Amino acid sequence: MKASDFIADFLYENGVPIVFEMIGGMITHIIDSIYQKGQIQIVSMHHEQAAGFAAEAVGRITGVPGVALATSGPGATNLVTAIGSCYFDSVPVVFITGQVNTTELSSERPIRQQGFQETDIVSIVHPITKAAWLVNTVKDLPKIMERAFQLAVEGRPGPVLIDIPMDVQRMDLDAPFVHKPVSRTTRPEKPYEFAARVLNALGAAEKPLILAGGGIRSAGAVTEFRNMLDMLNIPVVCSLMGLDVLPTGHSLKVGMIGTYGNRWANQAVIESDCLLVLGSRLDVRQTGADASGFKGNRLILHVDCDPGQLNNRVTGCETCIADLSDFISELIQMAGTRPHKKRESWSQWISGKKQQSLDTEELNGCKGINPNRFIHALSVSSSQAAAVLADVGKHQMWVAQSIELHAGQRFLVSGGMGSMGFALPAAIGAALSFGAPVVMVAGDGGMQCNIQELETISMHRLPIKMVVLNNNSLGMVGQFQEEYFESRMQSTIWGYSAPDFEAVAKAYRIDARTIQLPEEVDDALAWLWKDPVAPALLNVIIDTATKVLPKAAYGRSLDDMDPRRKDING
């Protein structure tokens, strides 16, 4: 069997439905084999970074490793940002790159490059992958492919990379290869004792709280988590990556915490006396800069599969290294035999704080369209969307603060890498994975980073509803400049520009519309969804001066947010 044919068969046997690529000379054998087999859809993107982000969305949604392919040299290096995004956000993706023939490799020679476009991508991506291999001989290909798919999903999921020289791709494999099904096999021992400790602590607490992180999704433990809540009846705050663990209407969902979190959710964290952290790394965006203030005197019980994340920034926690699916299942078994007290006063306290500080009131007085109110309206109109994706910038925080996620809806963002340009190609992967409409929200800056993928959307007529929250600036950094650089807005407003997105979309044969007044919103959203299966772009003009509020200022407690409101903070 030709090696490239083996690769095509292996991908199919491992449940890969789609591969994303941008064609180049060093991957032609692989692409041709996949095409001739006809078992896997090939989606040709217009930049390798976009192919990587699309594959990332597939990995997030399905739990099966997404696959992105790129040629050697610039093709491979263009994948790096997407590889890092998968690494930081624990997403299983297998990146396959073509390499020059083994006879053209520099190897140990004291030269920079031997073959045309030869680049040592394995060394480049080593710090941001779980593993990366150069396939030097064809006999090593089967075991490397199997190890790559296994490693991507086991333990804490993440990306791997396989670099395959062109001559290896066209060689013959002498012996048949027996495929072993991939599974998440490497798990720590079941955490019986810590589960009992958690139940005792939560039972004794007067103001218990659970922080749900993205690790719950990564562990495939969402259903178990919701079953656990039915038994424990404890309020839940979410990290940015954990927002879709519960739908907005769930009675125990409080809101998002963090630097730009919901004011009432941050207050609940600081008021709590016992905090159970599940699958969240407690980074600075979640806790604020004052990690010791976040810890306070409260008991924090932290469960994660990655030991390096425990007692890292926030110290003094009681910790457990465990697969969250195993841990939550054990907690459910133990909880079934225990009575759990109701804490109506605690729930009422949280509800009261929310009513005092609604997200829709934070920007009262802003000119034109209020972005938080717009996101609520977009949510109501988008109940048939399978997912909502947000890019990176001010709009990401407005979406996270105000999105109303319906039952079953996913929320996808670039968390750890925080890469502008993520959402548009990721929406392509999401729409293809679900076979259903998705909503993508981007800022004018992020929209320009991978704007070429409008052609991919147009060509495949993908049901992606694109919303550009257009403040004609790079607003998140601009807000930082306003606060710390005496409003010197170099490169965020001064020297920055954006195109007419309505005209650009129409150039790509996509229907588009622009609005800038609050009274236009309802009609525009009805227009956006008039044909649910057609792509459409809505350009929403936001006043450049509109800020993201509230915001926890550097060095202050997480619940002390700007603007400091005496009616809320006392």
Disulfide bonds with the S-S distance in Angstrom:
none
